[in-house]
Amino acid sequence: MKLGRTELMSVVLAGLAVASVLGVLATRHAPTSAERDERAKNLLPVWREDEVSRIELDTSGGALVLEKGGTGWTVRAPEPEPADAATVQKLVGALGFATPARKLEAAEANAHGLAKPRATLRIRMGESALTLALGDAAPTPSGGAYVALDGAGARRAAVVPREVVALFTARADDFRERALVTLGARELEELTIVRPTDTLRLVRGPALAFRIDGTERASRDATEPLFNALGRLSATRFLPVATAVAARGPLPPLVVTLIPRAGKAKSSSAHPAAKTVLELGGACPEAPGEVIAVVREPQARAGCVPKDLLGQLSAPRDVLRDAAPFSARKDEVEALTLERGGKRLVLERSGTAFVLREPSQAPVELDAGNQRVEAVARAPADLVAAPNPKELGLDAPSGRVTLRVIGDDDKALEEKLELGKTAPDGTLYARRMEDGAVLAFGRESARAFNVDSTLLRSLTVFDFPLSSLAELALSAPEPELVRRAGAGFELVTPRGFEADGELTTNAVLALGSLHALRWVADEDDHTFGLAPPTLTARARTGADGGTAEHSLVVGRAVPGGYFASVEGSSGVFLIERGVVERLSTLLVDRSPLMVEPSTLARLTLRSKGRELTFERRGGELRSEHVDPTASSAALAALGSLRAEAALHSGAARTTEGLASPVLEVRAEPSPGLGKPRAFKIGASDEFRGESVRTARADGIDATFVVADAKLRPLLDLF
């Protein structure tokens, strides 16, 4: 049959289309001209990093094979084992960025030792393959060598720099996964540590914590260092297993067994989660400060790990026992329900704050909600040994606390606590439903379990600006009264002193921006130390023609702060210790001990029966008996010798050591540059956790304290 012109053209076009498709399929893995142009300066003319699936390195020392599969990179040779993905990625990246020092003619591709290379690097990239052969060392650059490349349609040669030559020296150890334990706490079902004195077994509990021997709950805070130590079991160097076993000596090793949770298909390293057994013990042959680790399962291998990890894995069982009512932390709690005395308190997290559902509906500030949750979840308690549930009121509990929390699998679960009776001394007994442990809460921590309205109270106690203060009266350490005077303050009581601007400002700001850490009670039950108080602070403010009074009453100290209340209002709250320190500091000017050395004509120091005199000569204050370096340090210390605070006004006390001072200072300024000053340094003491010494300045009827560190350059002169 003879085809017409139209039919013939259709056949020709169809044939060309088929040929085009076949051509595309045949060349789809070949580098495009754009790729070649883009990589003109690179050693490898084509590089598709995500397609690299196998790297083989053959050297006189043996073969190294790296292969990428569904679970990541694996060392296939010399022995199959997981590879360190980050190290492999560095190699892949280095190959992709490798640049020759200079390219050679094609005729040289079999010269310079390239016909019989000392090392060969083969790369599988998709359906393509590239082979790099390492030849002789090149005269330049230093450390460089000749290489030949086969692949991408040609054989070519080049000289490469030292860093590219280094790729051919890779060892299997460089790519072995160094983490000997790849199971984290979230993936664990059970951990057993056979130790010289005992066997510790931790089994995952129904909530967030593990249980010791599967019964008593272990503290999450106490077990975290243990799990962190397991996560740090990374080999600093590898050893043959037989060598490691022979080197560790006759003492039995510490044996660690980790069993993964059911359904955890992968570990934290992305490799399949599997039971792991390893042994720790004996000094590392190459590093006596490290310890030998031998992995028995899932694959035998050995290496050395930091020795300090043994201490964390040897934590005593008693340290791991949990005396907290709940294992959840405040940020894991979604809801708190407290039922007691026929009343209910329900607090739920809502967005970036909380909402009170019962006994009434109301929004709750984030900080207030977190503080209450923290007070409940982390209430300090003691474990009760051999408890009698009936005597402690736990046969018929008087209340219950429930926390709804988010677990490791992001699923909601509940933790519950039953409340028993309250003893005459305020001790509250409770039982954890999770493991049956009985706890005893002291009076202070037991307050968190009261159903009250404190959550409805704002944490902002006072809020007035510094500029509005007219008068501030403080009761401790002795009565003080400060009044506004122009742009500053004057100290009315005690008399005869200037006000310290910084201390006064700090005190006013502490009171004017007072925030409660948390509210602890609706009413004062006379156990907070508010009568008589530790301190009272009264501020009178005036603005826009009106005045206001703000009165704070501070009670006794407790861990974390002080109890306090607002005079004339119900409710007790907790404030920071630092607030009380700022409000109980004498606001007396602290500068009487400060001397500007540049103004002095003469300085005399006396200590230990010796006297040192500094005199100004040639524009410098110097002493012929003091080394210039020590002299400079002492004069600098003198210029910044501001007291920490005044301890009290009035005469010195015998315990202050000022009758027999350790140092006497007399500073005489040049004419017209001020009046002479003199002061004494007395006995050692401690002031708010800092080592200090007492001090008194002539003409100032008060005793100060100065940080011992500030005085050291002066005392070291003697």
C-alpha positions, 0 to 999 in steps of 0.5 A: 500500500502506497502512503500519501504525503500526509500519512508519510509525514505523520509516520516520520514525525512519530519516528522522530518523537520515539527517537527523541524519547529514547535519546532522553532516556539514554542521556538522562543521567549525563551532565547537562551543559549548564551543569558542566559550565557551573562546575567548570572549576570543580574536580568533578564535572557533575555532582548531585549530592542527594543521588550519592548512594555508595562510596568505595575507597580502596587503599593498601590498608584495605577497603572502606565501603559506605552505603546509603539505605532507607535508615541512612548511611551504613559502613558496609566494609570492613565490617557492617555497622551504622555510620556516623551520618554527619561525618559521611555528609562531610565527606560527600560535601568535600567531594562535591566542592573539591577543586583541582590546583591545575588540570592536565592534558588527557595524555597524562591520565595514565602517567604520574603513577595513575596507571597503578594508583595507590588509592581509588575512590569510587562514587555511585551517583544515581545510575552514574559512576565516578572513579578517582585514582590517586597517583604520585605526589606532585612537586607543587603545591605542597602536599598535592598529588596527581589524580585521574577521573573516570566518568561523565564520558571521559578520562581526565587528569589533574593535580589536587591540593593537600585537602583533596589528597586527604580524602583518600586517607579516610579510615573506617574508624572515621565513619563509624558511629561513635554513639554506643547507645542510641536509645534515649529515655523517650525510647526506653522501656527498661534500663538495668545496670548491674553494678559491683554492689547492686543491680539497678532496674528502672522500668517505665511507669504509666506516667512520665517517670520510671520506677525503681525495680518496677515499683517505687517511682524514680525522680525524673530530676535524679535520673536525668543525669543518668540518662544523659550519661548514657547519651554521652557514651560515645567512643573517643577511639575504637578497639578490637573487641578481643583487645578491649576484653583482654585489657580491662582486667579481672574486675567484673565490668558494669553491665548496662542493658537497655530495652526499647519500648514496643512500637519504637521502630527507630532510635534517636539516631534514626537506626532501628531501635534494638536491645543494647547491652554494653559493659564498662570497666578497665582503663583504656590502653591508649588513654588511662583516663578513659574507660573501656566500653564493650558493646555486646548487642545489637552488634559487637564493637568496643572503644573508650569513653570518658571515665566520669560517666561511671560516676553518674551510672553509679548513683545510689538508689536512695538518691533516685527515690522520688519524694515529689507528689507528681512527676510532671513539670509545670510546662507539661501540665494542662489542667489542675483539679483540687478537691478538698473539704467539699470544694473544687478548684479547677485550673486549665491552661488556655493559650498563653495563660490559664483559666479558672473553671471552678469555683468560678469562671475567671482568667488567670495570669500566666505567671500566677497559674504557673506558680500555683501548678509549680507549688502543687507539682513540686511541693517539698515532701518527705517519704514516710517509711512504713506508713499506717494509712488509717492513722494518717487519714488515707483510709478515707481520704479528705481530698484528691489532686489530679494533674492532666499532663502531656506524656512522652507520646504527646498523649494526655494522661493523669497523675493523682494524689490522695490527701489524708489528714492534717496534723496539729503541727500543720503536716499534711499526709498524702498518697501517690496513686501511681505507686502508693508512696506516702508523703508528708508535706510541711506546713508551708508546702501543704498550703498549695493544696488549699482550695482558695481564691488566691488565683484570682488575685493579681501578682502586681502588688504595688505599681507607682513610679519613682517620680511620684514618691513623696516619702518612704519609711522603713523599719529595718535594720533601724527606723529610716525616713526618706523624703523627696528633695528637689530632684533627689532625696534627703535622709531625715532619719537617722539624722546627720547623714546624706542619702545614698542615691542608688540605694534609695532609688533601688528601695523605691523601685523595689516597692513601687514595682512589687510583684508577688511570686505567688499568693499563698493564703486568703487570710493570715492564720498567724503562722506567717510571721507577720505580727510582729513583722520582720520589716514594714515599708510605707510609701506616700506618693503624690500625683495629679494633686492627690496622695496615696499610701502604700504599706507592705508588711513582711513576715518570716523567711522561707525557702524562695523568699518572704511571706508578706501582706498589704496592710489593711488587706487580707491575703498573704503572698510570697515576695523575692528575697532580693526585695526584702534586702533592698528594703532593709538596707540603711540608705546612708551614703556609702562614699565616705571611704572613697578617695580619689588618688589623683587629688592626694598629696600624701597617703598614709597606711598603717597595719600590723605595726607598720606604716607606709607613706605615699607622697606625690613626686613628679606628678605621681603618688608613690612610695619608695617601699612599695613595688610600682605594680602593687602600688598601682593596684592599691591606689586603684582599690582605694579609688573605688572603695565604696562600702556595700552598706551601712550596718548601723548608725551610732557608736561602734560595737565591740564585736566590730574590731575597730578598736584594734583595726587591721588597717588605718588609712589617712588621705591628705589632698593637695591644697584646694582639692578637698579635706583630709579623710581617715578611716579604719578597717575592722573585723571580718564578717559576712553580709548577705553571703559575701565576705566583708570587713567592718569600717568606720570613717572619721566624722561619720557616726555609722559602721559600714561593711566593705567587700573583702575583695575590694580591700585585698590590694591594700591589705596585701601591701603588709 
